[in-house]
């Protein structure tokens, strides 16, 4: 029965109901050694694992997806670290721009736009407090 559980784990290693993954789990899922993950944290500032009171790195699903994207850029597509950083930045800008366009397209009158601007400013304030 133990083998069956391990095989199921390997078939779908990313569980959608989990909030956090430890560095060892991320290492197993991605096939990257922990020291590589720690190095990538220093190079790619968008990878921000949560460090609780125990200083244990806890990666979110977003971090895991990003790590897999970086791995693909570096190992499969042949990007350099600098090139991968630029590509990740470009992808983030594109995603942000698309999100803004979707929100603006739904605008039906001036009040919606004012509300959106107000929410945007509030979120920027919260983000700056968290950084």
VOVEX-340813 format. One line per field, with one value per atom (N, C-alpha, C): residue in one letter; chain; x, z, y; residue number from 1; atom name. Coordinates in Angstrom, 1 decimal. Each point is the difference from the previous one (the first is absolute). Layout:
// VOVEX-340813
resn	A,...
chain	A,...
X	X,...
Z	Z,...
Y	Y,...
resi	NUM,...
name	CA,...
This chain:
// VOVEX-340813
resn	X,X,X,X,X,X,X,X,X,X,X,X,X,X,X,X,X,X,X,X,X,X,X,X,X,X,X,X,X,X,X,X,X,X,X,X,X,X,X,X,X,X,X,X,X,X,X,X,X,X,X,X,X,X,X,X,X,X,X,X,X,X,X,X,X,X,X,X,X,X,X,X,X,X,X,X,X,X,X,X,X,X,X,X,X,X,X,X,X,X,X,X,X,X,X,X,X,X,X,X,X,X,X,X,X,X,X,X,X,X,X,X,X,X,X,X,X,X,X,X,X,X,X,X,X,X,X,X,X,X,X,X,X,X,X,X,X,X,X,X,X,X,X,X,X,X,X,X,X,X,X,X,X,X,X,X,X,X,X,X,X,X,X,X,X,X,X,X,X,X,X,X,X,X,X,X,X,X,X,X,X,X,X,X,X,X,X,X,X,X,X,X,X,X,X,X,X,X,X,X,X,X,X,X,X,X,X,X,X,X,X,X,X,X,X,X,X,X,X,X,X,X,X,X,X,X,X,X,X,X,X,X,X,X,X,X,X,X,X,X,X,X,X,X,X,X,X,X,X,X,X,X,X,X,X,X,X,X,X,X,X,X,X,X,X,X,X,X,X,X,X,X,X,X,X,X,X,X,X,X,X,X,X,X,X,X,X,X,X,X,X,X,X,X,X,X,X,X,X,X,X,X,X,X,X,X,X,X,X,X,X,X,X,X,X,X,X,X,X,X,X,X,X,X,X,X,X,X,X,X,X,X,X,X,X,X,X,X,X,X,X,X,X,X,X,X,X,X,X,X,X,X,X,X,X,X,X,X,X,X,X,X,X,X,X,X,X,X,X,X,X,X,X,X,X,X,X,X,X,X,X,X,X,X,X,X,X,X,X,X,X,X,X
chain	A,A,A,A,A,A,A,A,A,A,A,A,A,A,A,A,A,A,A,A,A,A,A,A,A,A,A,A,A,A,A,A,A,A,A,A,A,A,A,A,A,A,A,A,A,A,A,A,A,A,A,A,A,A,A,A,A,A,A,A,A,A,A,A,A,A,A,A,A,A,A,A,A,A,A,A,A,A,A,A,A,A,A,A,A,A,A,A,A,A,A,A,A,A,A,A,A,A,A,A,A,A,A,A,A,A,A,A,A,A,A,A,A,A,A,A,A,A,A,A,A,A,A,A,A,A,A,A,A,A,A,A,A,A,A,A,A,A,A,A,A,A,A,A,A,A,A,A,A,A,A,A,A,A,A,A,A,A,A,A,A,A,A,A,A,A,A,A,A,A,A,A,A,A,A,A,A,A,A,A,A,A,A,A,A,A,A,A,A,A,A,A,A,A,A,A,A,A,A,A,A,A,A,A,A,A,A,A,A,A,A,A,A,A,A,A,A,A,A,A,A,A,A,A,A,A,A,A,A,A,A,A,A,A,A,A,A,A,A,A,A,A,A,A,A,A,A,A,A,A,A,A,A,A,A,A,A,A,A,A,A,A,A,A,A,A,A,A,A,A,A,A,A,A,A,A,A,A,A,A,A,A,A,A,A,A,A,A,A,A,A,A,A,A,A,A,A,A,A,A,A,A,A,A,A,A,A,A,A,A,A,A,A,A,A,A,A,A,A,A,A,A,A,A,A,A,A,A,A,A,A,A,A,A,A,A,A,A,A,A,A,A,A,A,A,A,A,A,A,A,A,A,A,A,A,A,A,A,A,A,A,A,A,A,A,A,A,A,A,A,A,A,A,A,A,A,A,A,A,A,A,A,A,A,A,A,A,A,A,A,A,A,A
X	0.8,-0.8,0.9,1.1,0.9,0.5,0.3,0.4,-1.1,-1.3,-1.1,-0.1,0.1,-0.1,1.1,1.2,1.2,-0.3,-0.5,-0.2,-1.1,-1.0,-1.0,0.6,0.8,0.7,0.8,0.7,0.8,-0.8,-1.2,-0.8,-0.5,-0.5,-0.5,0.7,1.2,0.7,-0.4,-0.7,-0.5,-1.5,-0.2,-1.3,-0.6,-1.2,-0.7,-0.6,-0.2,-0.6,1.0,1.3,1.0,0.4,0.2,0.4,1.5,0.8,1.4,0.7,1.3,0.8,1.4,0.6,1.3,1.1,1.2,1.0,0.3,0.0,0.2,-1.0,-1.3,-1.1,0.1,0.4,0.2,1.1,1.1,1.1,-0.4,-0.8,-0.4,-0.9,-0.9,-1.0,0.7,0.9,0.7,1.2,0.6,1.2,1.2,-0.1,1.1,0.5,1.3,0.6,-0.4,-0.1,-0.3,0.9,1.3,0.9,-0.2,-0.5,-0.4,-1.2,-1.0,-1.2,0.4,0.9,0.4,0.8,0.8,0.7,-1.0,-1.0,-1.0,-0.8,-0.2,-0.7,0.8,1.4,0.8,0.1,-0.2,0.1,-1.3,-1.1,-1.3,-0.8,-0.1,-0.7,-1.5,-0.5,-1.5,-0.3,1.1,-0.2,0.1,-1.0,0.0,-0.7,0.8,-0.6,-0.3,-1.0,-0.3,0.9,0.6,0.8,-0.6,-0.6,-0.7,1.0,-0.5,0.9,1.1,-0.2,1.0,1.1,-0.2,0.9,-0.1,-1.0,-0.2,-0.6,0.6,-0.5,-1.3,-1.1,-1.3,-0.4,0.0,-0.3,-1.5,-0.6,-1.4,0.0,-1.2,-0.3,0.5,-0.1,0.5,1.5,0.7,1.5,0.3,-0.7,0.3,-0.2,-1.1,-0.2,1.1,0.4,1.1,1.3,0.3,1.3,0.0,-1.2,-0.1,0.2,-0.6,0.2,1.5,0.6,1.5,0.8,-0.3,0.7,-0.1,-1.2,-0.2,0.8,-0.1,0.8,1.5,0.5,1.5,0.4,-0.7,0.5,-0.6,-1.1,-0.6,0.2,-0.2,0.0,1.4,0.9,1.4,0.2,-0.9,0.2,1.2,0.6,1.0,-0.8,0.6,-0.7,-0.6,0.9,-0.4,-1.2,0.1,-1.1,-1.3,0.1,-1.2,-0.6,0.8,-0.5,-0.8,0.6,-0.7,-1.3,0.0,-1.2,-1.1,0.4,-1.0,-0.6,0.9,-0.5,-1.0,0.4,-0.9,-1.3,0.0,-1.2,-0.9,0.6,-0.7,-0.7,0.8,-0.6,-1.2,0.2,-1.1,-1.2,0.2,-1.2,-0.7,0.8,-0.5,-0.8,0.6,-0.7,-1.3,0.0,-1.2,-1.1,0.4,-0.9,-0.6,0.8,-0.5,-1.0,0.4,-0.9,-1.4,0.0,-1.2,-0.9,0.7,-0.7,-0.6,0.8,-0.4,-1.2,0.1,-1.0,-1.4,0.0,-1.3,-0.5,0.7,-0.5,-1.2,-1.1,-1.2,-0.3,0.5,-0.2,1.2,0.0,1.1,0.1,-1.1,0.1,0.8,-0.2,0.8,1.5,0.3,1.4,0.6,-0.7,0.4,0.2,-0.9,0.1,1.2,0.3,1.1,1.3,0.1,1.1,0.3,-1.1,0.1,0.5,-0.5,0.4,1.5,0.4,1.3,1.0,-0.3,0.8,0.1,-1.1,0.0,0.9,-0.1,0.8,1.5,0.3,1.4,0.5,-0.8,0.4,0.2,-0.8,0.1,1.3,0.2,1.2,1.3,0.0,1.2,0.2,-1.1,0.1,0.6,-0.3,0.4,1.5,0.5,1.4,0.9
Z	0.0,0.0,0.0,0.6,0.1,-1.4,-0.9,-1.4,-0.7,0.2,-0.7,0.4,1.3,0.4,-0.6,0.0,-0.6,-1.5,-0.7,-1.4,-0.3,0.8,-0.1,0.3,1.0,0.3,-1.2,-0.7,-1.1,-1.3,-0.1,-1.2,0.1,1.2,0.1,1.3,-0.2,1.2,0.6,-0.8,0.4,0.4,1.3,0.6,0.0,-0.6,-0.1,1.3,1.0,1.2,1.1,-0.3,1.0,-0.3,1.1,-0.1,-0.1,0.7,0.1,-0.2,-0.6,-0.2,0.6,0.7,0.5,-1.1,0.3,-1.0,-0.5,0.9,-0.5,-0.9,0.2,-0.9,-1.3,0.0,-1.2,-0.8,0.7,-0.6,-0.7,0.6,-0.5,-1.2,0.1,-1.1,-1.2,0.2,-1.2,-0.5,0.8,-0.4,0.2,0.8,0.2,1.5,0.1,1.4,0.8,1.3,0.9,-0.2,-0.2,-0.1,-1.3,-1.0,-1.3,0.3,0.7,0.4,0.8,0.9,0.9,-0.9,-1.0,-0.9,-0.8,-0.6,-0.8,0.8,1.3,0.8,0.0,0.0,0.1,-1.4,-1.1,-1.3,-0.5,0.2,-0.4,1.2,0.1,1.2,0.1,-1.1,0.0,0.7,0.3,0.8,1.4,0.8,1.3,1.0,0.4,0.9,1.4,0.6,1.4,1.0,0.8,1.1,1.3,0.6,1.3,1.2,1.1,1.2,0.1,-0.7,0.0,-1.1,-0.8,-1.1,-1.1,0.0,-1.0,-1.2,-1.2,-1.2,-0.3,-0.3,-0.4,-1.3,-1.0,-1.4,-0.2,-0.7,-0.4,-1.4,-0.4,-1.3,-1.1,0.2,-0.9,-0.2,1.1,0.0,-0.8,0.3,-0.7,-1.5,-0.4,-1.4,-0.7,0.8,-0.5,-0.1,0.9,0.0,-1.2,-0.2,-1.2,-1.3,-0.1,-1.2,-0.2,1.1,-0.1,-0.4,0.6,-0.4,-1.5,-0.5,-1.4,-0.9,0.4,-0.7,0.0,1.1,0.2,-0.7,0.3,-0.3,-1.4,-0.4,-1.2,-1.2,0.3,-1.0,-0.1,0.9,-0.1,0.3,0.8,0.5,1.0,0.0,1.1,1.2,1.2,1.2,-0.4,-0.5,-0.4,-1.0,-1.0,-0.9,0.6,0.9,0.7,0.8,0.7,0.8,-0.8,-1.2,-0.9,-0.5,-0.3,-0.5,1.0,1.3,1.1,0.2,0.0,0.1,-1.1,-1.2,-1.1,0.1,0.4,0.2,1.1,1.1,1.1,-0.5,-0.8,-0.5,-0.9,-0.9,-0.9,0.8,1.0,0.8,0.7,0.6,0.6,-0.9,-1.2,-1.0,-0.5,-0.1,-0.4,1.0,1.3,1.1,0.0,-0.1,-0.1,-1.1,-1.2,-1.1,0.2,0.7,0.3,0.9,1.0,1.0,-0.7,-0.8,-0.7,-1.0,-0.7,-1.0,0.7,1.2,0.8,0.5,-0.1,0.5,-0.7,0.7,-0.6,0.2,1.0,0.2,0.9,0.2,0.7,1.4,0.7,1.4,0.1,-1.0,0.0,-0.1,-0.8,-0.2,1.3,0.6,1.3,1.0,0.1,1.0,-0.3,-1.2,-0.4,0.4,-0.3,0.3,1.5,0.8,1.4,0.6,-0.5,0.4,-0.4,-1.2,-0.4,0.9,0.4,0.9,1.4,0.4,1.3,0.0,-1.1,-0.1,-0.1,-0.7,-0.1,1.4,0.8,1.4,0.8,-0.1,0.7,-0.4,-1.4,-0.5,0.6,0.0,0.5,1.5,0.8,1.4,0.2,-0.9,0.1,-0.4,-0.9,-0.4,0.9
Y	-1.2,1.2,1.3,-0.1,1.2,0.4,-1.0,0.3,0.7,-0.4,0.6,1.4,0.3,1.4,0.9,-0.6,0.8,0.2,-1.0,0.2,1.0,0.1,1.0,1.4,0.1,1.2,0.5,-0.9,0.4,0.3,-0.6,0.3,1.4,0.5,1.3,0.6,0.5,0.4,1.4,0.8,1.3,-0.2,0.2,-0.1,1.4,0.1,1.3,0.4,-0.9,0.4,0.5,-0.1,0.4,1.4,0.7,1.4,0.2,-0.8,0.1,-1.3,0.1,-1.2,0.4,-1.0,0.2,-0.2,0.5,0.0,-1.4,-1.0,-1.4,-0.5,0.4,-0.4,0.7,1.3,0.7,-0.6,-0.4,-0.6,-1.3,-0.8,-1.3,0.2,1.0,0.3,0.5,0.9,0.7,-0.7,-0.9,-0.7,0.9,1.0,1.0,-0.2,0.1,-0.1,1.2,-0.2,1.2,1.2,-0.3,1.2,0.7,-0.6,0.7,0.8,-0.5,0.8,1.2,-0.1,1.1,1.0,-0.4,0.9,0.7,-0.7,0.7,1.0,-0.2,1.0,1.3,-0.1,1.2,0.6,-0.7,0.5,0.6,-0.8,0.3,0.5,1.3,0.6,-0.3,-0.5,-0.3,-1.3,-0.8,-1.2,0.4,0.0,0.5,-1.0,-1.0,-1.0,0.7,-0.4,0.5,-0.7,0.8,-0.6,0.3,-1.0,0.2,0.1,-0.2,0.2,-1.0,-1.2,-1.0,0.2,1.1,0.3,-1.1,-0.9,-1.0,0.7,-0.3,0.6,-0.7,0.8,-0.6,0.7,-0.8,0.5,-0.1,1.0,-0.1,-0.6,-0.3,-0.5,0.9,1.3,1.0,-0.1,-0.2,-0.1,-1.3,-1.1,-1.2,0.1,0.6,0.2,0.8,1.1,0.8,-0.7,-0.8,-0.8,-1.0,-0.6,-0.9,0.8,1.2,0.8,0.4,0.4,0.3,-1.2,-1.1,-1.2,-0.3,0.2,-0.3,1.0,1.3,1.0,-0.3,-0.4,-0.2,-1.3,-1.1,-1.3,-0.5,0.4,-0.5,1.0,1.3,1.0,0.7,-0.3,0.5,1.4,0.6,1.4,0.0,1.2,0.3,0.4,0.2,0.5,1.4,0.9,1.3,0.0,-0.9,-0.1,-0.5,-0.9,-0.6,1.1,0.8,1.1,1.0,0.3,1.0,-0.6,-1.3,-0.7,0.0,-0.3,-0.1,1.4,1.1,1.3,0.4,-0.4,0.3,-0.7,-1.3,-0.7,0.6,0.4,0.7,1.3,0.8,1.2,-0.3,-1.0,-0.3,-0.5,-0.8,-0.5,1.2,0.9,1.2,0.9,0.2,0.8,-0.6,-1.4,-0.7,0.2,-0.2,0.2,1.4,1.0,1.4,0.2,-0.6,0.2,-0.7,-1.1,-0.7,0.8,0.6,0.8,1.3,0.6,1.3,-0.3,-1.2,-0.3,-0.2,-0.4,-0.2,1.2,1.1,1.3,0.5,0.2,0.4,1.5,0.6,1.4,0.6,1.3,0.6,-0.5,-0.4,-0.4,-1.3,-0.9,-1.3,0.3,1.0,0.3,0.6,0.9,0.6,-1.0,-1.0,-1.1,-0.8,-0.3,-0.8,0.7,1.3,0.8,0.0,0.2,0.0,-1.3,-1.1,-1.4,-0.2,0.5,-0.2,0.7,1.3,0.7,-0.6,-0.5,-0.7,-1.3,-0.7,-1.2,0.3,1.1,0.4,0.4,0.6,0.4,-1.3,-1.0,-1.2,-0.7,-0.1,-0.6,0.7,1.3,0.7,-0.3,-0.1,-0.4,-1.4,-0.9,-1.4,-0.1,0.8,-0.1,0.6
resi	1,1,1,2,2,2,3,3,3,4,4,4,5,5,5,6,6,6,7,7,7,8,8,8,9,9,9,10,10,10,11,11,11,12,12,12,13,13,13,14,14,14,15,15,15,16,16,16,17,17,17,18,18,18,19,19,19,20,20,20,21,21,21,22,22,22,23,23,23,24,24,24,25,25,25,26,26,26,27,27,27,28,28,28,29,29,29,30,30,30,31,31,31,32,32,32,33,33,33,34,34,34,35,35,35,36,36,36,37,37,37,38,38,38,39,39,39,40,40,40,41,41,41,42,42,42,43,43,43,44,44,44,45,45,45,46,46,46,47,47,47,48,48,48,49,49,49,50,50,50,51,51,51,52,52,52,53,53,53,54,54,54,55,55,55,56,56,56,57,57,57,58,58,58,59,59,59,60,60,60,61,61,61,62,62,62,63,63,63,64,64,64,65,65,65,66,66,66,67,67,67,68,68,68,69,69,69,70,70,70,71,71,71,72,72,72,73,73,73,74,74,74,75,75,75,76,76,76,77,77,77,78,78,78,79,79,79,80,80,80,81,81,81,82,82,82,83,83,83,84,84,84,85,85,85,86,86,86,87,87,87,88,88,88,89,89,89,90,90,90,91,91,91,92,92,92,93,93,93,94,94,94,95,95,95,96,96,96,97,97,97,98,98,98,99,99,99,100,100,100,101,101,101,102,102,102,103,103,103,104,104,104,105,105,105,106,106,106,107,107,107,108,108,108,109,109,109,110,110,110,111,111,111,112,112,112,113,113,113,114,114,114,115,115,115,116,116,116,117,117,117,118,118,118,119,119,119,120,120,120,121,121,121,122,122,122,123,123,123,124,124,124,125,125,125,126,126,126,127,127,127,128,128,128,129,129,129,130,130,130,131,131,131
name	N,CA,C,N,CA,C,N,CA,C,N,CA,C,N,CA,C,N,CA,C,N,CA,C,N,CA,C,N,CA,C,N,CA,C,N,CA,C,N,CA,C,N,CA,C,N,CA,C,N,CA,C,N,CA,C,N,CA,C,N,CA,C,N,CA,C,N,CA,C,N,CA,C,N,CA,C,N,CA,C,N,CA,C,N,CA,C,N,CA,C,N,CA,C,N,CA,C,N,CA,C,N,CA,C,N,CA,C,N,CA,C,N,CA,C,N,CA,C,N,CA,C,N,CA,C,N,CA,C,N,CA,C,N,CA,C,N,CA,C,N,CA,C,N,CA,C,N,CA,C,N,CA,C,N,CA,C,N,CA,C,N,CA,C,N,CA,C,N,CA,C,N,CA,C,N,CA,C,N,CA,C,N,CA,C,N,CA,C,N,CA,C,N,CA,C,N,CA,C,N,CA,C,N,CA,C,N,CA,C,N,CA,C,N,CA,C,N,CA,C,N,CA,C,N,CA,C,N,CA,C,N,CA,C,N,CA,C,N,CA,C,N,CA,C,N,CA,C,N,CA,C,N,CA,C,N,CA,C,N,CA,C,N,CA,C,N,CA,C,N,CA,C,N,CA,C,N,CA,C,N,CA,C,N,CA,C,N,CA,C,N,CA,C,N,CA,C,N,CA,C,N,CA,C,N,CA,C,N,CA,C,N,CA,C,N,CA,C,N,CA,C,N,CA,C,N,CA,C,N,CA,C,N,CA,C,N,CA,C,N,CA,C,N,CA,C,N,CA,C,N,CA,C,N,CA,C,N,CA,C,N,CA,C,N,CA,C,N,CA,C,N,CA,C,N,CA,C,N,CA,C,N,CA,C,N,CA,C,N,CA,C,N,CA,C,N,CA,C,N,CA,C,N,CA,C,N,CA,C,N,CA,C,N,CA,C,N,CA,C,N,CA,C,N,CA,C,N,CA,C,N,CA,C,N,CA,C,N,CA,C,N,CA,C,N,CA,C,N,CA,C,N,CA,C,N,CA,C
